[in-house]
Amino acid sequence: MFNKLREKLKNWTQGLIKKAAVEEVKEVAKKEKAKKPAKEKKEKAKKIKEIATPLEFNAGMQQYQPDLEKIKEKVKSIEEHKYIEPEKKVFDKEERQISEKILEDIKVEEEEKKGFFKKIFSGINKIKISKEDFEAYSEDLEMILLENNVAIEVSEKIIKQLKESIVGKEFLKKEIEGQIKESLKDIIYKILIEPFDLIEKIKDKKLSEHKPYIILFCGINGTGKTTTIAKIGNLLKEKKLSCVIAAGDTFRAASIEQIKKHGTKLGIEVISHEYGSDPASVGFDAIKYAEKNHIDVVLIDTAGRMHTEKNLMAQIEKITKVCKPDTKLFIGESITGNDIIEQIKTFNNSVKIDGIILAKADIDEKGGTALSVGYTTQKPILYLGTGQGYKDLQKFDKNKFVESLGL
């Protein structure tokens, strides 16, 4: 789902590693330069050049600083300055001492060279992310979140928390990309509210009160609300819980026939009135039917309504007051994107929803809607609709969802 975000994080962390390497090289070079001022190096090179030509020693020794005074004296005492193979030359004691001194200088210089690069590469094992580093990429990260249907206020929260969790902290070079991803996944995980177990809540009430558990379903037009109710009815049957459906959508044409068709297929009783009748009375009658027949759960369907329709929103408030549902569920579409935010806010203000079911999650390639509705309402997502079949209802799992984002 978040493939583009994953690629951006990868490019960002690689850039941080390269930048850290360059900065470390500069820093080490600066320290080395402080130890050996340029003027001193220039003088050393000049002195070596003055005496290097007549030396009978290995050509590789010319770049190093020998004992200058001793070599000058020795050069003066040599009549001919022809090259003699080292294995053929017989060194006297003084020459051998000078030779050993130069070889020691060579060893020291080589160690210093190795030490220089060792410092460079050991220094970039850890990388600290600066505020400037983060801000250079934060806008791109936020845009990618928005493209994945994450609401603006949620995107801003994620970016802010990511900044707090990584800026100014040191990360191992080989682990920086993975650790930033883990920080991001942890933030997303905490934004999502832990879902409650609907089936367990129903069973608890059945044991303690011996009254039907009432669930009210609400949402806007065309979100698959009626089909979702049928899926919940099928789930209850699988869990050995009986239920009845209240055909509370008395407004939309053919809605009662549609819910009755589902009821017939599933073997679930549907309580209905005439079109145009008060939906609150339909719900009330279904509850009385459940009490009389010792049915465990009442599922109340309602007409889909736009969140801007004040009269219809007032009607659903009335249904809530009359039927007193134990759980009020908002049914939305995963693919709606940012439009769902205002919808769910309005419904939450009117009926105080308890949970969310997101339909069409099987065709949602982005995943941002789940983050948005969870953060906006501070209510849990209970189920995801993953198809048209009655069994296509998946219990929402925070861990699986975060992993599915592909970070």
Secondary structure, DSSP 8 states (H G I E B T S, - for coil): --HHHHHHHHHHHHHHHHHHHHHHHHHHHHHHHHHS-HHHHHHHHHHHHHHHTT--S-GGGGGS---HHHHHHHHHH-S------TTT----HHHHHHHHHHHHHHHHHHHHHHHHHHHHHHHTTEEEB-HHHHHHHHHHHHHHHHHTT--HHHHHHHHHHHHHHHBT-EEEGGGHHHHHHHHHHHHHHHHS-----HHHHHHHHHHHT-S-EEEEEE--TTSSHHHHHHHHHHHHHHTT--EEEE----SSTTHHHHHHHHHHHHT-EEE---TTS-HHHHHHHHHHHHHHTT-SEEEE------TT-HHHHHHHHHHHHHH--SEEEEEEEGGGTTHHHHHHHHHHHHH---EEEEE-GGG-SS-HHHHHHHHHH---EEEEE-SSSTT-EEE--HHHHHHHTT-
